[in-house]
Amino acid sequence: MTTAVTSTDRHRKPLLIPTVTKQCWGFMIGSAFFALASAPGLSEALGSSGANLLCFIGAWFFTAAGLIQLFLSGAISVPVSYAPGRMVRAEWLAAATQSFGTILFNVSTTSALYARSVSTEERWVWNPDAGGSVAFLVSGVFVLVAYSHVAKGWDPGKRSWWSGVINFIGCVAFGVSAVGAFILSSGDVVSGSIANAGTFIGAICFLLASLIVLPAWDRANRGGAPTRTADAAGTVAS
């Protein structure tokens, strides 16, 4: 006995299959939570508990999207004609460092929910937050390197190029946020306004970086025809 396979069945994608669309939405939703938690005026209204909860939720979307990006990044290395004979791909390095950074943000945002002492906040909140910000900054550099391997280093006519640049700006903003959030011996931070502004700007940048390379835009522009597009990490995917 045979069962007819419809076009809908052929194009249906199970929930757990990683796709660029799911990656983009994961980063966009996670970014939205971080942006809300640090938005001018709203962050004060939410209070530290409310803002920390939003960041905690957003970090999990970041982690899911980072893992999808890592799955889609392809082989770790490729053969080259010079010693040692293989080269680690910048695209994989970008995905791996960013995924590691999202895990550090999980540690930081989870710890922020219950940290009550200065030592705990420094060790389990600020340290992993700073580490995650550094990982994101390194990944942002690898994104630009990866893009330069498949296209021109200066290519403002392409949405994928803008995605990489905006993503890098967001990584820098998260780094500035970590500096502003450094915890002093008194328990205060260096600058709460800088920490919030950096988080807000970074979150908006990450949201835009994923939004402008969302595969749905290409399908809409081409009448639903499949296309090849580069995501924020230089990944080429359908």
C-alpha positions in Angstrom: 0.0 0.0 0.0 1.4 3.4 -0.9 0.5 6.8 0.5 0.3 9.9 -1.7 2.8 12.6 -0.8 1.5 16.1 -1.3 3.7 19.1 -2.0 2.8 20.3 1.5 4.3 17.2 3.0 7.5 17.5 0.9 8.0 21.1 2.0 7.0 20.6 5.7 10.0 21.1 8.0 9.9 19.5 11.4 10.3 21.7 14.4 13.7 20.4 15.4 15.4 20.7 12.0 17.8 23.7 12.1 17.1 26.4 9.5 18.4 29.9 8.9 14.8 31.2 9.4 14.7 29.6 12.9 18.1 31.0 13.7 17.1 34.5 12.7 13.9 34.4 14.7 15.7 33.0 17.7 18.1 35.9 17.7 15.4 38.4 17.0 13.1 37.2 19.8 16.1 37.0 22.2 17.2 40.5 21.2 13.7 41.9 21.8 13.7 40.6 25.4 17.1 42.2 26.0 15.9 45.5 24.4 12.8 45.6 26.6 14.8 44.9 29.7 17.2 47.8 29.0 14.9 50.3 27.2 15.1 53.8 28.5 12.3 54.4 31.0 11.0 50.8 30.8 14.0 49.3 32.6 13.4 51.6 35.5 9.7 50.8 35.6 10.4 47.0 35.5 13.0 47.2 38.3 16.0 45.0 38.5 14.0 41.8 39.1 11.8 42.4 36.0 14.7 43.4 33.8 16.8 40.4 35.0 13.9 38.0 34.2 13.5 39.4 30.7 17.3 39.0 30.1 17.1 35.4 31.5 14.4 34.5 28.9 16.1 36.3 26.1 19.4 34.5 26.8 17.7 31.1 26.2 16.5 32.3 22.7 20.1 33.4 22.0 21.4 30.0 23.0 19.0 28.2 20.8 19.8 30.4 17.9 23.5 30.1 18.5 23.3 26.3 18.4 21.3 26.4 15.2 24.0 28.7 13.7 26.7 26.3 14.8 24.9 23.4 13.2 24.5 25.3 10.0 28.1 26.6 9.9 29.4 23.4 8.2 32.7 21.7 8.5 35.2 22.9 11.1 38.1 23.0 8.7 39.0 22.7 5.0 42.1 21.5 3.2 44.6 24.1 2.1 47.8 23.9 -0.1 50.1 25.2 2.6 51.2 23.8 6.0 49.7 22.3 8.1 47.4 21.3 5.3 44.1 22.3 6.9 42.6 25.6 8.0 39.8 26.2 10.5 37.0 28.0 8.8 36.2 31.6 9.9 32.5 30.8 9.5 32.7 27.9 12.0 34.8 30.0 14.4 32.2 32.8 14.3 29.4 30.4 15.1 31.4 28.5 17.8 32.5 31.6 19.7 29.1 33.2 19.5 27.5 30.0 20.7 29.9 29.8 23.6 29.1 33.4 24.4 25.4 32.7 24.6 26.1 29.9 27.1 28.0 32.4 29.3 25.0 34.8 29.1 22.9 31.9 30.3 25.1 31.6 33.4 25.1 35.4 33.9 21.4 36.0 33.5 20.5 32.9 35.6 22.8 34.0 38.4 21.4 37.5 38.3 18.0 36.2 39.4 19.3 35.1 42.8 22.6 36.8 43.5 22.5 38.9 46.6 26.1 39.4 47.6 28.8 41.5 45.9 31.1 38.5 45.6 28.4 36.4 44.0 27.4 39.2 41.6 31.1 39.6 40.6 31.8 35.9 40.2 28.6 34.6 38.6 27.0 37.7 37.1 29.6 40.1 35.8 32.5 37.6 35.0 30.4 35.4 32.6 28.7 38.5 31.2 32.1 40.0 30.4 33.3 36.7 29.0 30.2 36.4 26.8 30.6 39.9 25.6 34.3 39.2 24.6 33.1 36.0 22.9 30.5 38.0 20.9 33.1 40.6 20.0 35.5 37.9 18.7 32.7 36.2 16.8 31.8 39.6 15.2 35.3 39.8 13.8 35.1 36.3 12.4 31.7 37.1 10.8 33.4 39.9 8.8 36.3 37.7 7.9 34.0 34.9 6.9 32.0 37.3 4.7 35.2 38.6 3.0 36.0 35.0 2.0 32.8 34.6 0.0 32.2 38.2 -1.2 33.9 41.6 -1.1 35.0 43.1 2.2 33.3 46.3 1.3 29.9 45.5 -0.2 27.3 48.0 1.0 24.9 46.9 -1.8 24.3 43.6 -0.1 22.0 43.0 2.9 24.2 40.2 4.2 27.2 42.7 4.3 25.1 45.2 6.3 24.0 42.3 8.6 27.6 41.5 9.4 28.5 45.2 10.1 25.5 45.8 12.2 26.1 42.6 14.1 29.7 43.8 14.8 28.4 47.1 16.1 26.1 45.2 18.4 29.0 43.1 19.7 30.9 46.3 20.5 27.9 47.8 22.3 27.6 44.6 24.4 31.2 45.0 25.3 30.7 48.6 26.4 27.7 47.4 28.4 29.9 44.9 30.3 32.4 47.7 31.1 29.6 49.9 32.5 28.3 46.9 34.5 31.6 46.3 36.3 30.9 45.8 40.0 32.8 48.0 42.4 33.8 46.9 45.9 30.8 49.0 47.2 28.4 46.8 45.2 27.6 49.6 42.8 28.3 49.4 39.1 30.6 51.7 37.2 27.7 53.2 35.3 24.2 51.8 35.1 23.2 54.1 32.3 26.2 52.9 30.1 25.4 49.3 30.9 21.7 49.8 29.9 22.5 51.8 26.9 25.1 49.3 25.6 22.7 46.4 26.1 19.8 48.3 24.4 21.9 49.4 21.4 23.5 45.9 21.1 20.1 44.2 21.3 18.6 46.4 18.6 21.6 45.8 16.4 21.3 42.0 16.8 17.6 42.2 16.0 18.3 44.2 12.8 21.2 42.0 11.8 19.0 39.0 11.7 15.9 40.7 10.4 17.5 42.0 7.2 18.7 38.6 6.2 15.6 36.7 7.1 15.0 34.3 4.2 11.3 35.3 4.0 12.4 38.6 2.5 14.0 36.8 -0.4 11.0 34.5 -0.9 8.7 37.5 -1.0 10.9 39.4 -3.5 11.2 36.4 -5.8 7.6 35.3 -5.6 8.2 32.4 -3.3 11.1 30.9 -5.3 13.9 29.4 -3.2 17.1 31.3 -3.1 20.5 31.2 -1.6 21.3 33.9 1.0 24.1 34.6 3.5 23.1 35.0 7.2 24.9 37.2 9.7 27.7 34.7 10.1 28.4 34.4 6.4 26.6 31.0 6.3 25.2 30.2 2.8 21.9 28.4 3.2 18.6 27.9 1.4 
